[in-house]
Amino acid sequence: MKTRTKVNAELETNENFMTIDEVLYSVVEHRTFDDFGVTLESFKVVNFEGRTRVLHSDDDALTFWED
């Protein structure tokens, strides 16, 4: 089983950008899965250097984690 690593991230109001450790990332893909009242969101983001990350949230984008 993979462990979750908590990420210091904040989704901007318009959901097009995310700040991770004070670095601005652009949201290039956002997926939502809802099953039996539990929602899982996945965000694929990229920064200006081209670094790509995939973050997940299961509390309406209040906290984020990655594998």
N, C-alpha and C positions, 0 to 999 in steps of 0.2 A: 504494500500500500504506500502510495506517495504521501509525503507530508506537505502540509500547507505552510508557505512562508508568507507572513503578513507583510504587506507593502504599504509604505507611507505614500498614499495617493489620494488625490481629490479630483472628482469629476467636475468640470466647469458647468455652469448653468445651462448652456446651450447643447451640451453633450457632444460637441465636436472636438473638444480638447480636454486633456487630463494633465495634471501636474503630479509628477512622481519625483520625490526627493528634490523638489524645487527646480526640476527640469521639465519644460513644456513638451508634451507629446500630442500628436494628432491622432484622433480615433479614426481608424481606417475601416474597422468592422465592429459591429455591435450585434450580438445575438442574445436572445432571451428564450429561456425554456421554462415553462410553467407546468407543474404537475402536482395535483392534489393540494393546491394552495401554497406550494413552495416554489419560489422563483430563483433560477440561477441565471446570472448574466455573465457573458464573456465579452471582453473588450480587447481587440487587437489594436495596438498602438505603435506608432513609430515616432522617433524624435528627429531633430534636424541632422544628426549624424548618420541616420539610417538604421539605428538600433531598433529592432522590433521585439515587442514583449506581448504576452497574452496574460491578461489579468482577469480574475473572476470575482464575483460578488454574489452573496446569497442574502443580503439585507438591503436591497434597493439602492445599491451603490453608495452605502455609507462607509463600508470598510472593504478592502480589497486584499486578495491573496493570489499567489501563483505557485505552480508546482515546482 
